[in-house]
């Protein structure tokens, strides 16, 4: 079992097919385990700051309530010039 796990997590590559087209092989520098650790950490961090989130696969939606006075202060920071 340990040999199988080692082989599963090392020398990973990825290839994408769209219709009849196939991309070149690309070496994966990080994988599922790194992503799971990242997304779990993100979920805990958001929760610690009372920020609600919804996660599905690699999509994250963030929800939070903001008081009007806070919003008026913060909004100019997000405007595009």
Wavefront OBJ file of the C-alpha trace (Angstrom):
o trace
v 0.000 0.000 0.000
v 2.755 2.509 0.857
v 4.406 1.992 -2.546
v 1.091 2.674 -4.274
v 0.584 5.873 -2.232
v 4.123 7.063 -2.971
v 3.645 6.486 -6.691
v 0.218 8.131 -6.599
v 1.569 11.368 -5.057
v 4.842 11.696 -7.004
v 5.560 12.442 -10.649
v 1.950 13.495 -11.344
v 0.919 14.965 -14.683
v -2.216 16.443 -16.193
v -3.686 16.501 -19.671
v -6.939 18.086 -20.854
v -9.177 16.950 -23.680
v -11.703 19.241 -25.370
v -13.550 17.450 -28.120
v -10.879 15.767 -30.243
v -8.070 18.120 -29.107
v -5.643 16.977 -26.425
v -3.291 19.321 -24.570
v 0.375 18.642 -23.929
v 1.223 16.839 -20.707
v 1.896 19.226 -17.832
v 3.711 18.247 -14.645
v 1.689 18.909 -11.492
v 3.714 20.786 -8.912
v 1.027 20.425 -6.252
v -2.017 18.296 -6.171
v -5.178 17.250 -4.468
v -3.616 17.003 -1.009
v -2.154 20.538 -1.201
v -5.498 21.872 -2.428
v -7.444 20.107 0.343
v -5.087 21.515 2.987
v -5.412 25.010 1.476
v -9.206 24.928 1.198
v -9.603 23.535 4.714
v -7.363 26.292 6.087
v -9.308 28.914 4.131
v -12.634 27.631 5.482
v -11.362 27.748 9.072
v -9.897 31.236 8.599
v -13.148 32.601 7.182
v -15.159 30.983 9.960
v -12.832 32.457 12.614
v -13.679 35.937 11.274
v -17.435 35.236 11.175
v -17.435 35.174 7.392
v -19.813 32.665 5.829
v -18.697 30.737 2.798
v -20.052 28.136 0.422
v -17.601 25.793 -1.271
v -18.031 23.324 -4.086
v -15.104 21.700 -5.859
v -12.722 24.613 -6.505
v -15.333 27.391 -6.247
v -15.665 29.566 -3.131
v -18.430 32.097 -2.448
v -17.985 34.439 0.507
v -20.869 36.103 2.356
v -20.692 38.702 5.101
v -22.878 41.424 6.547
v -21.501 44.930 6.542
v -22.964 47.875 8.431
v -23.779 50.887 6.249
v -21.234 53.142 7.991
v -18.505 50.516 7.477
v -19.534 50.052 3.865
v -19.335 53.779 3.141
v -15.812 53.821 4.571
v -14.649 50.692 2.740
v -16.340 51.132 -0.647
v -13.940 53.781 -2.053
v -11.083 51.279 -1.611
v -12.709 48.933 -4.122
v -13.566 51.405 -6.866
v -11.701 51.052 -10.137
v -10.113 54.201 -11.486
l 1 2 3 4 5 6 7 8 9 10 11 12 13 14 15 16 17 18 19 20 21 22 23 24 25 26 27 28 29 30 31 32 33 34 35 36 37 38 39 40 41 42 43 44 45 46 47 48 49 50 51 52 53 54 55 56 57 58 59 60 61 62 63 64 65 66 67 68 69 70 71 72 73 74 75 76 77 78 79 80 81
